[in-house]
Amino acid sequence: MLLVPTVIQFDVLILGSGLAGQSVALRLADTLKVALVTKRGISDGASAWAQGGIAAVLDPSDSLDAHEADTHTAGAELCDKAATRFVVEHGREAIEWLIARGVPFSRDDATALGYHLTREGGHSHRRIIHAADATGAAVQRTLSEQVLAHPNISVFEDHIAVDLIVGDKIGRPAEGCLGAYVLDIKHDQVVSFAARQTVLATGGSGKVYLYTTNPDTATGDGIAMAWRAGCRVGNMEFIQFHPTCLYHPQAKSFLISEAVRGEGGILRLPDGHRFMPDHDRRAELAPRDIVARAIDFEMKKHGLDCVFLDISDKPAEFLLEHFPTIYGRCMELGIDITAEPIPVVPAAHYTCGGVVTDLSARTDLKGLYAVGETACTGLHGANRLASNSLLECVVFGEAAARDILSQPMHPLPTLPGWDESRVTDADEQIVISHNWDELRRFMWDYVGIVRTSKRLERAQHRIGLLSREIDEYYANFTVTNDLIELRNLVVTADLIVRSAMRRKESRGLHYSRDYPETLAKAASTILRPTQYRRRVA
């Protein structure tokens, strides 16, 4: 017996409950009926893990031009000029919206703004507004309470999208995206969500790598679904490896914020040598790609398991005030950051590429939007500037909502239910876990911080074998959460490798030993699905 209706209708379907998804939902809900679908709990995405803060021009000594220039420099001159200016210009407005929503940013009455601003790598000014060292958690907690309380927002926890419902696949090619098939994980049932507009806000793809700072939910779902639906995907070779992930067997991907280096943290070898000045004149405040490669170089050169981030020269009161979360977590593991350095390693952190969108967050498919880490707006170029990601979520969340509200209210579509008449329950789930482990290990070994053509070819060969096996499994067995995520991860891995193989240079986060030089002209890598006809919104 079915526990829920097989088709549910909403004005807008939002896949993902992080800052991107919630900012869209809250801006729409006074007018439209919104469904917010999330794989786990409402606050279990990457947004809640963000420590550092949100970049915006808030201080009188700063300027829009300076923030824009810093973004272009970090992005290795690949950032889209229009998108970068658009985000920078709307930065203060985004922060004011969050403040009005009640986000408790750290105060500093000595400043004209009344809030404390910190500085992070790649920034020429103090422009990072934050809530101590747990900004994402503070923002997520504040907005989640409002989302859950809003009568026009229905939150579906423990639900994962299987695929988008596209008009030309059901005999209605002019209608674009009509919603999505979604697996109710607890009830083990696929439901059709029909919607006038659908928003992808599913986050990034860090779990394609063995070591990552991302939560387990970051499996590239939105990127893979949009690709299968016929949307262009851009700049997937640029995977940001955060330089400083806590190195400890019990840490499980705990991030040591960029702000620790911004406030004077020094990277050292085990013998105490400060090595970053040997690699870049900006030392610890160099952009993340440079710092991550420097750490990777030193670890391989000296055969190290980790390096050390030392901020113990700061007063204990300062560290407790500015980094209470980091201090507390490190103390749980026996590391006193007021007296000793923190062991750190690089880890996959942020997907700079994604589904190609315009300045209204529209994709190539009518009725489909992408916001946040899922999207490739052009802002991040070849390397994301620290703390621009949460800013992008809010700015493009507002842009998407504005465009959705401008669309005519056409009748909700009638959709077919999910057909599983030709599949059976899987007899061996171990196949999924083995494929998942194999994928993440060879992506780390072959498509990591430093790449070669031979490594990429090996990865591509392995991906081809896994793809065929997973496609066969998907066609014959009932879908599960793990199968859906694995299917999306292998698609995302394929997009990363194909993009990396196309780039015959080293730029930003993509460093190739075979092509160490940077070309004079910066150009994005845009992949187009050859098996689908391109549709323009």
C-alpha positions, 0 to 999 in steps of 0.5 A: 500500500502506498504511504504517500501520493505518487504525485505531489504538486507545488509552484516551486520545487527546490532541491537542497536545503543549504543557504542557496536553497533556503534563501530562494525559498524564503524570498518566494514563500510569501507568494508561492507554494514551495517544496524544499527537498533535502537528503537528510535533515534541513541543516545537514548540508555544507552551508552549516559547515562553513566557518570563515564568513561572508565576503562583502564590501562593508568598510569605508576603506574598502571598495567594490573595485578592490573586491572585484580585483581580488576575485579576479586575481584568485580566479586566475583571470578566468572569472566572468566579469559581469558575474563578478561585478554583479555579485560584488555590487549586491554584497552589502544588500545580501548581508543586510538581508541576513542581518534583517533575518536575525543572523547573529554576526560577531559585533565590534562596536569600535567599527563604523559598521558595528560588526567585526570584519576579518581578513582571509587569504587573497583579500586585500582588505578586512571584509569578511563578516562572520559569526565567530568561527561558525558562520555557516551554522549561525546562518543555517540555524537562523534561516532554518527556523524561519523556513520550518515556521513558514506556512507556504514552505513544505520541507521534505527531509530524508528525500533524494532526487532521482532525476529531473522530469524533462518535457521531451522525455515524456512527449512534451518537448516545449515544456522544459523541466516539469519537476523531479522524481524523488525517493522518499528514503524512509518509506522506500518509495519514489514520488513525482514532484510536479512544479512550475519551476525547479531550483537545483541547490544541491551543493558540490561534489567533494565526496568524489574524493577520498579526503574532503571537508564536505559532508556526506551529502556532497555527491554532485547530484544537481550537476549530474541531473542537469547534465543528464537533462541536457544542460551545459556544465562548465569549469569542472576541472577546478576543484578547490582543495582547502589547504588546512583540514585537521589531520587526526584519525578521529577528526573526520574532515574537520576544517581549520578555517582560512581565518586562522591564517588571516589572523596570523596563523603560520604554516610550519614543517615539523622542525618549525621552519616556516615554508610559505615564504619559500613559495609565494611572497604573500606567504600564508595569505596567498590564495588557496590553490597556491597554499594547497600546492605548497603543502602538497609539495612539502609533504611529498618532498619530506615524506610527511603525513601532515604539516602544522598551522601555528597560531599559539603566539596569540593570547588564549583569550583572543583564540577563544573569542575568535575560534571557539569551535576550532578550539573546542574540537581540537581540545576534544582531540588533545590538541591545545591550539593556545600552546601547540600547532595544529596538524593539517593536510589539504582536502577536497573542499569546493567545486568551482564549476557546475551547471552553467547559468546566467545572471538570473540563475537560469540554466539551459533548460526552461523552468530549471535554475541552479544556485550555489555550489551546484552552479557555474555562474562565472564568479569563481573562475579557476579558483574561488576567493575565500568567503565568496561562496556564501555571498554567491548563494544569497545574491543568486538566490535573490536573482533566481527568486526575482526571475521566478516571481516574474514568470507567468503562472501556467497550469501545473503539469500532470506527470506520470508516476515512477515506473519500477515494473521492470526492476527487482531488489538488488541481491548484493549491495556490496557492489555499490560500496566497492564501486564507491570506494574505488571511485574515490580512491582513484580520483584522489590518486589520479585527479588530485592537486597535481595532475598529469595526462597519464593519470587523467587517462587512467582515471577516464578508463576506470570511470568508463568501466564503473559507468557501464557497471553502474548503469546496468545496475541502475537499469535492473534494480530498485533505486536506493539512496546509495545507488542514486549517489553513486550514479551521480558521483561517477557522472560528476567524476567523468565531467571533472576528468573530461574537463581536465583533459581539455585544459592544456595549461596550468591555471588556478586549481588545475595544475598539470605537470605536462602543461605547467605554463599558463596560456595568455588567454583565459577560456572556460571549459564548457561541456555540452551533452551530445546525446541531448538537444540543447534547450535555451530558457 
